[in-house]
């Protein structure tokens, strides 16, 4: 029987009033076994809530009377209590298979769980989706969902997923869209496999079968030094340019056919091809921001507006590749990048010395044109510290995959009196992907939220 461990109880909450404590196990809510935070939240919103709780091996029934919609005040130990539905595909491009040995076990968990797609924005292939899942998604309004498409040709998709169900599982995508569920798609482009004519065929398949998709992100294959798939390789510049040309062509076709662009290329493609980014308006509402689509122009827009003194909220954490692996509280669902509410480990007092911004190799290309604006805000020199990702190697150049190991090496040459800003996108609950913490770095840094407005605020 699944159970949910109570990690914290809010003071003066309905849960505290009936004596619930951290460490108690939640067995059922209103007579229904707890499966995940989705069902828990729906049940716990009622005015009268009956909780089956176990403490020290003893079970008891607790009744909570409150106003409907008032939170119980419990923080539970994760998003899924019955068991995460793991992935039975064997995609040659899967980044999980390219992780170095010795990383924490949670990072090696491959999920294909529609619940984590709803909660975190994880992409699901739908190869383990069922009729019961469809009924629950529609009944409970679990929208939006995120679906890995990769190819609409059945044989090619089965080959890419290395799963014969890949040839038929997109029928669930059609059913979800027919039911009015908002779905965002993704195509990971593997050079020589599903690019070129195959990518064009996939675009045609989307227009023909899935025109109600909210968006489709086209992202490049990432290849680390730990990949053992000889067919998987890095894009050439010409291949990146060809992908951009295909996406641009189909944006025009989708605009004419369905009234919106629908498909968008990842920022990495523009960097690889040496082409300027589209304008912010051309990304519409930037719904796949955390998937690296429109992130660069959004960041630049935030910097310019914040530098002018405009009120800018900044883009907060959105669904991301490693967002869900270590669990998350029931309220808000996503693990915080850093546990501190303000910059984590304080740096030295501000002086006329340069301010250093830690970034990945791709991030440095985005930040470099913004340096004049940033230096004007800071009233002093601002330097970039592009960190090569030797931990993963290959073509991995995004900032979010930097590790404490590589950041520590890069910081060794930074003078002690220079101020160092570290973007929080490299952290999940204060830990880097290699398990290191900010406190393990060889010098003091300040952790800054990874958006343009926060960077301007920190520099001021």
TIKOL-116386 format. One record per residue (C-alpha): residue in one letter; x, y, z. Coordinates in steps of 0.001 Angstrom, whole numbers, padded with zeros to 6 digits, always signed. Layout:
N
AXYZ...
% end
This chain:
460
X+000000+000000+000000X+001516+003358-000970X+002237+005821+001807X+003302+009469+001868X+005754+010621+004507X+004898+013958+006112X+008057+016066+005904X+006736+019244+007528X+003593+020671+009124X+002858+024374+008820X+002392+026118+012200X-001194+027104+013035X-002473+025027+010106X-005470+022644+010217X-003004+019733+010169X-001118+021137+013163X-004389+021636+015034X-005148+017900+014929X-001652+016949+016059X+000002+015747+012854X+003791+015739+012983X+006751+015386+010615X+007562+011715+010237X+003928+010581+010283X+002888+008431+007352X-000205+009374+005392X-002030+006243+004204X-005322+007517+002804X-007360+010686+002320X-011161+010435+002487X-010884+006664+002244X-008737+006739-000897X-005164+005453-000811X-002679+008213-001553X-001112+007791-005002X+000313+011211-005802X+000094+014869-004850X-002490+015468-007567X-005131+013269-005944X-003996+014381-002492X-004552+018029-003371X-008005+017380-004801X-009092+015415-001736X-007452+017745+000794X-009262+020792-000622X-012594+019563+000726X-014147+021073+003855X-014056+017823+005829X-010993+015672+005304X-010506+012234+006843X-006884+011154+007069X-005593+007685+007796X-002245+008173+009495X+000401+005820+010876X+002820+006763+013633X+005198+004334+015277X+003406+001396+013677X+000015+002461+015037X-002712+003560+012623X-005436+006059+013439X-008154+008068+011718X-007961+011859+011961X-010778+014194+010877X-010023+017769+009884X-012827+020333+009579X-011903+023530+007726X-013116+025823+004975X-013108+024275+001527X-009963+025191-000385X-007933+025990+002739X-004649+023997+002633X-004130+021308+005249X-000632+022603+005824X+001263+019413+005041X+004473+019090+003042X+004750+015562+001707X+007899+013697+000780X+007533+013626-002991X+005134+013996-005882X+004348+010300-006473X+003686+007795-003704X+002592+004607-005450X+005652+004345-007734X+007020+006382-010586X+006172+004808-013921X+009565+004146-015442X+010474+004312-019110X+010782+001077-021079X+012190+002750-024184X+015867+002474-025092X+016378+005669-027078X+019973+005906-028346X+019911+009684-027752X+018644+009484-024149X+020826+011691-021957X+020254+009442-018943X+022290+006758-020745X+025096+009286-021240X+025672+010138-017588X+029094+009404-016104X+029278+006531-013618X+029016+007265-009922X+026324+009959-010025X+023524+009912-007473X+020958+007228-008170X+018003+009578-008591X+019545+011054-011739X+019461+007648-013427X+015719+007221-013002X+014065+007257-016420X+010423+008149-016004X+007657+007933-018572X+004942+009035-016177X+002208+011377-017405X+001821+012674-013833X+005385+013990-013828X+004718+015447-017254X+001855+017439-015723X+003708+018353-012522X+007172+019097-013885X+006968+019349-017643X+008864+016092-018163X+008371+014739-021658X+006576+011403-021951X+006529+009116-024987X+003069+007718-024095X+004317+004151-024698X+003036+003191-021221X-000112+005283-021367X-003455+003488-020917X-007180+004049-021301X-007431+004555-017534X-004713+007212-017726X-006596+009022-020474X-009788+008987-018411X-007986+010429-015409X-006214+013140-017407X-009483+014284-018941X-011586+013964-015778X-009132+015777-013515X-008037+018320-016108X-004347+017387-016018X-003192+019928-018555X-000762+020839-020025X+001160+017673-020810X+004460+017328-022662X+004969+014590-025253X+008093+013363-027031X+007223+012955-030693X+010616+012685-032474X+008974+011332-035636X+005426+010760-036868X+006430+007917-039199X+005561+004762-037164X+008608+002725-038183X+011052+005576-037621X+009556+006421-034234X+009761+002766-033152X+013401+002760-034256X+014171+005963-032351X+012516+004696-029167X+013761+001137-029688X+010313+000057-028666X+007719-001418-031016X+004990+000428-029099X+006555+003631-030347X+004899+002932-033684X+001397+003099-032217X+001552+005114-028995X+000938+008459-030713X-002697+007380-030930X-002876+008591-027321X-001621+011997-028425X-004512+012197-030873X-006950+011156-028118X-005578+013776-025707X-005879+016536-028279X-009389+015418-029242X-010347+015687-025555X-009099+019273-025435X-005952+018625-023384X-003190+021162-023990X-000111+019300-025201X+003367+020559-026027X+005532+018346-028221X+009252+017837-028647X+011432+016518-031442X+015015+015594-030581X+016825+015757-033919X+019502+013120-034471X+021672+013952-037495X+021330+011409-040273X+018350+009736-038579X+015303+012004-038230X+016527+015227-039833X+016343+016234-043506X+013407+014624-045347X+012405+012767-042173X+011985+016058-040281X+009919+017438-043134X+007790+014293-043062X+007287+014754-039305X+006153+018354-039829X+003681+017130-042429X+002472+014435-040019X+001879+017047-037315X-000095+019241-039685X-002148+016280-040855X-002754+014456-037548X-001897+016764-034660X-002585+020378-035678X-004073+021113-032252X-000713+020747-030515X+000039+023897-028507X+003705+024001-029551X+006437+021727-030879X+010047+022291-029840X+012821+021138-032163X+015976+020536-030125X+019411+019183-031058X+020856+015917-029888X+023233+016301-026960X+026183+013920-027042X+028370+013509-023971X+031730+011740-023852X+029947+008853-022150X+027669+007953-025067X+028269+004476-026481X+025985+004938-029480X+028123+005234-032646X+025134+006408-034718X+024611+009405-032460X+026823+012360-033366X+026978+016144-033096X+025352+018350-035742X+027548+020031-038305X+026967+023726-038915X+025350+022919-042273X+022970+020466-040576X+022036+023075-037956X+021339+025581-040724X+019177+023033-042541X+017108+022411-039405X+016558+026156-038966X+015510+026468-042599X+013033+023606-042207X+011553+025091-039031X+011229+028550-040618X+009543+027084-043681X+007047+025158-041584X+006351+028091-039288X+005052+029875-042366X+002979+026865-043399X+001488+026467-039928X+000691+030179-039781X-001275+029882-043001X-002955+026590-042068X-003728+026907-038345X-003052+030581-037615X+000070+030175-035472X+003711+029225-035849X+003380+026065-033707X+006986+024865-034218X+010096+026526-032747X+013814+025757-032914X+015998+025588-029817X+018396+028443-029099X+021323+026052-029540X+020585+025771-033253X+021052+029510-033768X+024318+029412-031832X+025571+026414-033821X+024574+028008-037113X+025916+031450-036202X+022568+033051-036955X+020794+035815-035015X+017915+034826-032789X+014353+035641-033843X+012639+038536-032104X+010836+037868-028835X+007472+038303-030559X+008300+035421-032882X+008352+033046-029890X+004789+034065-028999X+004429+033406-025245X+007710+031423-025039X+005914+028342-023651X+008987+026097-024032X+011368+028547-022344X+012862+025961-019989X+013400+023643-022941X+015916+026175-024251X+013559+027745-026786X+013423+031546-026670X+015479+031623-023491X+018215+033827-024976X+015954+036589-026290X+013852+036494-023139X+016981+036975-021031X+018188+039856-023192X+014771+041519-023042X+014734+041236-019247X+018209+042776-019010X+017336+045751-021208X+014012+046432-019501X+015448+046072-015994X+018373+048320-016918X+015864+051005-017978X+014192+050701-014613X+011080+048944-015850X+009386+046526-013472X+010395+043039-014614X+009270+039932-012773X+011750+037685-014544X+011103+034125-015633X+011175+031796-012659X+011914+028074-012657X+009909+026169-015220X+009918+022503-016156X+013414+021190-016677X+015328+017978-017333X+016491+017358-013768X+013713+019232-011970X+011856+016222-010623X+014485+013652-009819X+014849+014291-006095X+011197+014865-005337X+009417+018031-004406X+006985+019373-001829X+003267+019052-002425X+002778+022795-002718X+004442+024220-005792X+005553+020749-006901X+008989+021736-008153X+012145+021461-006086X+013692+024860-005384X+016982+025469-007121X+018494+026898-003970X+017146+026565-000433X+018229+030080+000457X+015750+032897-000035X+018574+035337-000806X+022011+034917-002401X+023457+031756-000918X+027062+032149+000105X+027972+035795+000403X+030951+037111-001481X+033377+039812-000366X+032242+043383+000126X+031700+045246-003155X+034728+047085-004457X+035889+048522-007758X+037138+045047-008689X+035355+043300-011578X+032204+041271-011135X+032457+037816-012686X+029414+035994-014053X+029771+032209-014218X+028148+030715-017303X+028322+027822-019724X+029912+028092-023160X+026556+028662-024849X+025514+031142-022173X+028665+033162-022770X+027618+033699-026399X+024267+035044-025196X+025733+037264-022474X+028645+038735-024428X+026521+041251-026439X+024900+042388-023185X+028160+043303-021429X+027992+047059-022224X+024538+047267-020643X+025589+045171-017644X+028715+047273-017069X+026681+050468-017195X+024345+049041-014554X+027235+047837-012396X+029191+051104-012856X+032259+048929-013216X+033785+046063-015158X+031807+042866-015653X+033588+039748-016871X+032230+036451-018107X+033636+033138-016906X+032661+030542-019535X+033069+027122-017954X+033895+024210-020241X+031845+021140-019330X+034594+018560-018981X+032469+016493-016614X+030069+015502-019410X+032241+016463-022373X+031011+016185-025945X+028886+019092-027152X+027338+019808-023745X+027568+023579-023383X+024432+024733-021564X+024841+026446-018221X+022303+024261-016426X+024487+021156-016771X+027590+022631-015132X+028977+020783-012140X+030785+021816-008983X+033880+020041-010307X+034166+022163-013455X+033042+025411-011801X+035611+024870-009048X+038422+024442-011560X+037385+027594-013434X+037176+029642-010224X+040715+028742-009181X+042144+031509-011391X+039713+034234-010291X+041362+036791-007954X+040107+036616-004388X+038821+040214-004332X+036625+039799-007417X+032916+039336-006904X+031511+036111-008414X+027864+035544-009391X+026649+031954-009867X+023292+031353-011645X+020934+029159-009635X+020060+027104-012730X+023113+024945-011959X+021565+023903-008643X+018732+021702-007434X+018138+022061-003709X+021604+023613-003392X+023347+020706-005121X+025112+020563-008455X+024539+017552-010703X+027742+015919-009489X+026504+016175-005895X+028758+019079-004965X+027437+022070-003068X+028144+025782-003234X+030116+025442-000011X+032466+022975-001772X+033677+025615-004241X+037193+026964-003632X+036000+030516-003030X+032909+032487-002062X+030207+033117-004664X+026766+034692-004687X+023887+032606-006038X+021640+034666-008318X+018326+033700-009877X+018899+032786-013525X+016988+035545-015299X+017952+038900-016724X+016084+040977-014145X+017786+039201-011248X+021228+039664-012802X+020640+043406-013225X+019430+043657-009637X+022502+041829-008369X+024849+044069-010365X+023174+047208-009065
% end
